[in-house]
Amino acid sequence: MYGKILIRCDLIVCTGMHIGGSSAFSAIGAVDSPVVRDPYTGLPIVPGSSLKGKLRTLLARSLCQDIENMPDLSADDARILRLFGSAKPVRRSRLQFADAFLTNEKELSNVGVTEVKTENTISRANAQATPRQIERVIAGAVFGVSIVYDVTDPAQVEEDLALLAKGMKLLQMDYLGGHGSRGSGRVSLKNFALKSYGAPVELDSLKALFDEVDSYELFSV
């Protein structure tokens, strides 16, 4: 191990975002699909697993160039396997994704941090509409993203982080969470900061990779 690099940025919600939590014990009349929340504060979060999984999937799609026939996780491109890890064979991930917590809840206090969107599913057999309610984190919410990169081969750092930056660009052209084909989950990644903890690397060139992400987006708030 050659030290670590901490990557921080803001994840800004551009259109209502739904990352689902459990509704097993919802009261009668509650929304059908609530967002996942921090049990301590009750505020919405972006689970690290959701962000990691989405970035990996987008990169796998871009590298295999055949989204109809995606490879098994163990058959991903070698660059993805070394960055995100694998279970079979066991390979340690070089990236550690923390859960992302809301950072501007005070600014949103007058309007609330979530909204309820009502949608209808239409039966093709009889054209009957079945309404459902989906909770979404509102546009303008900001989450603090923290990712730790373990430097295990200094010669591969720039290639690894360039791949991570590519995944972040792809995310900004796609969506995070559910219901993206209906407009939910568009996000923007801004205000990148990198810090080295004993890593023998030059941060300026690496920071430039993420500065490109900062200006690469489909929507803006």
Buried (B, 14 or more C-beta within 10 A) or exposed (E): EEBBBBBBBBBBBBBBBBBBBEEEEEEEEEBBBBBBBEEEEEBBBBBBEBBBEBBBBBBBBBBBEEEEEEEEBEEBBEBBBBBBBBEEEEEEBBBBBBBBBBEBBEEBEEEEBBEBBEBEEEEEEEEEEEEEBBBBBBBBBBBBBBBBBBBBEEEBBBEBBBBBBBBBBBBBEBBBBBBBEEEBBBBBBBBBEBEBEEBEBEEEEBBEBBEBBBEBBBEEB
